[in-house]
Amino acid sequence: MVTERDVPLADGRTVHVHDTGAQSGDGLALLWHHGSPQTGAPLEPLKTAARARGMRLVSYGRPSYGGSTPHPGRDVASAAADVSQIVDALGIDRFATMGASGGGPHALACAALLPARVTGAVTVAGIAPYTETFDWFAGMVDDGGLRAAQRGREARAHFEESAEFDDNVFIAADWAALEGAWSSLGDDAGRAGRAGPDGLIDDDLAFVTSWGFGLAQIAVPVLLVQGGADKVVPPTHAHSMLRALPSAELWLRPRDGHVSVLAACPVAMDWLRDRV
C-alpha cells in the first residue's frame, strides 16, 4: 500500500510524497527521483521490485510536478535539501537513492550533499553535467528544449509553446517496454504533461547550468546504468560521469534505449542493498 502526503518545507513550500512504508526485509529505504516529466508517483515495476526485496520505496514530485509547490530558479543541488526534509518527516535516517533520466542528477545531488545519510546511488540513463569538454548534445535526437534552456527561462518557455514529441527518440525496445511492463511510465508522463510544462522547463534550466556541486565530491558508491542505443541521453554522458566520479561503476547495456534500460532497476536495487 502506498500512502501520500504533503510534506512542508522550511521555506514554506510543500512537496507531495509517496511512501510504501516499512517493509518486511532489512529496512532499507530507497528514495526514487522521477524523470522529466513525471508526477513523482511510484511506477508499478518499481513498487513490485521494492516489495520483493523488502525495501521501503519513497518518491516525491519535484517542484511543479505532481502537486509540489513551484520553485523557480532551483538548481539540481536543491533536491538534496528537499529530500533531507522529506526523510526527516518520514523518520528515515539512512537511505539509498536512485533516479532515471532527469532524476539521475537529483539522485547524485543527494549522494554529494548528504553523504552521512546516503548509502549508495544509482542513475539510470541519467544526464551528465553540461560541459564543453565533449559534444554534450551529440546523439540526442531531440535537443531543442535543452538548447533553448541555455538561452534562459523565457527562451525555454517559448520553445515549449510549439514543442512536439518526436517518436524517433525511442527505439523499438523502448516502445515495447512502454506497451508492456513500463506502461505506467507513459501514463504518468502524460498526466505530468497535461498539468503544465513548468517542472520540465525548470528541470532543463537546472541541467544546463551549474548543478551546485561537483561530481568529484561524491564519495559514496555510485552505479551508472546506461543503454548503448539511447537516443535521449547518449552513452557519452555516462562515460563522462564515470571519468569524473571517484567511486563509480558503469553497467552498459548495448541493446537498450532510454526506456528499455529500466529493466535493470531490480538488479540495481540488489546492488544498492549489497552496499549498505
N, C-alpha and C positions, 0 to 999 in steps of 0.2 A: 504493500500500500504506500502511495506517495502522498505526503501532506504538503500543502502550500501555505506560505505566509509572507507577509511583507516585513522585511527587517529594516528598522530605522537606522540611519547612519548619522554620524556625529555632525555632518554638515547640513542636516535637515532633509536630505534625500531619503528615499526608500528603495530597496531592491527586492524584487519578487523571487522567492527562493522555493525550490522543490527539494524534498528530503524523503528518502525511503526509510529513515530511522535506523536504529541499531539492528544489526543482523545477528545470525547465529554463529558466525565464524569468529575470526580473530579480532574483530572490531575495527579493522582498517577502514577509514573513511576516504572516499575518493571524490574530490571536487572537480566537476566537469565544466569546461569552458566551451560554450557553443560556437558554431561557425557563424558566418555573416551572409545573409541574415537568417536568424532563427529566434525563437521566443525564449529559449532557455529551459523549456520543458524537457525532461529526460526522455530520450528516444528509446523505443521498445527494445532493440538489441542490447543497448547498454544496461537497461534495467534487468534484462534476463541474465546477462553475463555477470553483473554485480551480484545478483541474488544467488547464482550458482556458486559464487566464491565467498559468500557470506560477507560481502563488502557493503558498507553504507554509502549510497550514491547521493551526492548533493549537487544540484545545479542551480543556476540563477540566470536571470536576464541581465545582461549588461545595460548600462543606461540607455534609455529609449527603446529597449526591447522588452516584450512580454510583461508590460506593466511597471517596469522600473523607471524611476524618475530620470529625465534627461540630464546630461552633464556635458554641455557644450565645451569644447576645448580640452576634453580629457585626453591624457596620453595613455600608452599601454601600461605604464607603471601604476597608474591609479587603480587598476584592478586589484593589486595586492592589498591596498588599504581597504577596499570594499570587502575582499574575501576575508581579511583578518577580522573584520567586524561581523561578518556572516558566521564564521566558525565560532567566534566568541558567543554569539547569540544562541548557537545550537549546542554549546557545551563541548565542542571538539577541540582537543589540544593539538595533536599532530595529525597530518593527513597527507595523502598523495594527491597529485593533480595531473590532469590530462586535458588536452584541448585539440580540437580538429580544425584545420583550415584557419579561419580568422580567430579561432580560440587558442591556437597554438602559442602566439606571442603572449597572451594573457596568462597561460599556464607557466611560461618561462618567467614572467614578471613575479609570480608567487615564489618560484624557485630562487630567484635572485634576491628578493627583498624580504622573504620570510624564511630564512634558512634554518632557524631553530624549530620551525613547525612543519616544514615540508620534507617528507621522507624521500621523495623522488618525483620526477616529472616526465611526462610523455607528450610529445607533439606529433600529431598525425596530419600529414600534408600541410604542415604549418608554413606560413610565410616568414621570410627572413627579414631582419632589419634592412631598411633601404641603404644601399651603398653604391658607389660608382666604381668599386674595385672589380666588378664584373657587370655584364649586361643584365641588370636586375629584371628587366621586362622580357628578355628573350625567352621564347617558348610559351608565353601567355597568349592564348587565343583571343582573349578579350581583356585588354589592359586599359581601356578608356577611362574607367572610373578612377583607377589609381593615378593615371597620368593627370587627370583633371584635379585630383586632390593635391597634387604638387603645386597647383596654382592657387590653392586656398579654398575655404569653405564655400564661398559664393560660386566659384567655378565648378566645384564638385556638385553642388546642389543644382546648378543649371544643367550640367550633364545628365543628372538623374531624371530631369523632366522629359527627356526624349530617349532615355536608355531602353534598349530591348534585349531580352535574353537571347544569347547565341547558343543554339543547340550544339554547335561544334566544340564547345568547351568540354563536353563529356565524351568518353569513348564508349564502345558498345558494352563493356563490362560495367561501366558506371550506370548506364540506363537499365541494365539487367538488375543491378543492386537496388535502384530506385523503384523498380517494378516488383521487387521481391522483398528481401529481408530488411531493406532500409527505406521502405515506402513511407514510414513515419517521418523520415527526414524531409522528403519532398513535401509532405503535407504541412509540416511545421514551418518550413521555409516559406510556403505560400501564405500561411497565417501571418508570419512576420512581415512579409512584403505588403500585404493588404493593410497592415497597421500604419504604414508610412515609412519613409526612407531615412529618417534621422539617425537611427542606430547604425545603419550601413554607411552613411556619409561620415559619421564621426569615427567609425572603425577605420575607414580608408584614410582619413586625415591622420589618425594616430599611426598607421602603418608606415606612412611615407615621411614622417617627421621623427625627431628624436624620441626613442621609446622611454627615456627617463632612467635607464640602467644599461649596463653593458653585459654582453653575454659572458665575457671573461670573468665576471664576478660570481657566476653561478658555480657553487661548489658541490651541490647535491647531484646524485646520479640523474642523467638525462638520457632518454631514448628518443631518437628521431625515427619515425616511420614514414616512408616515402614511396609513392608509386612512380615507377620509372616511366610510365606513359601519361603522367599527369599533365594536363594542358591548362589547368587553372593556376597551380603553383608548381612550376617545373622543378626537376630534381636538383638543379643548380642551387636552389635555396637551401635544401637540406645539406648539401656538400659545403656550402658557405658556413652554415651554422656549426657543422661538425668540426671545421677548422678552428672556429672561434671558441667553442665550448671546451673547457678543460677536462670535463669528466662526462663524456657522451659516447654513445654508440649509435650506429645507423643500421636500420633494417630497410634495405632497398628491395622492393617487390616489383620486379621489372615489368610485369604484365598488367599491373594495376593502374587505374586512373585516380581521379580525385575523390570519388565516392567508393569505388570498389575496394580501395585500400583500407576502408574502415572495417573490413572483415578481420583485420589484425588486432582490433581493440581487445577482444577477450584474452589473447595471448599477451598483449601489452599489460593488461591488468595483472596477469601472473608475474610478469617481470617486475611490476611495482611491489607486489606482495613479497617477492624474494629480497627486496632491498629495505624492508622495514627494520 
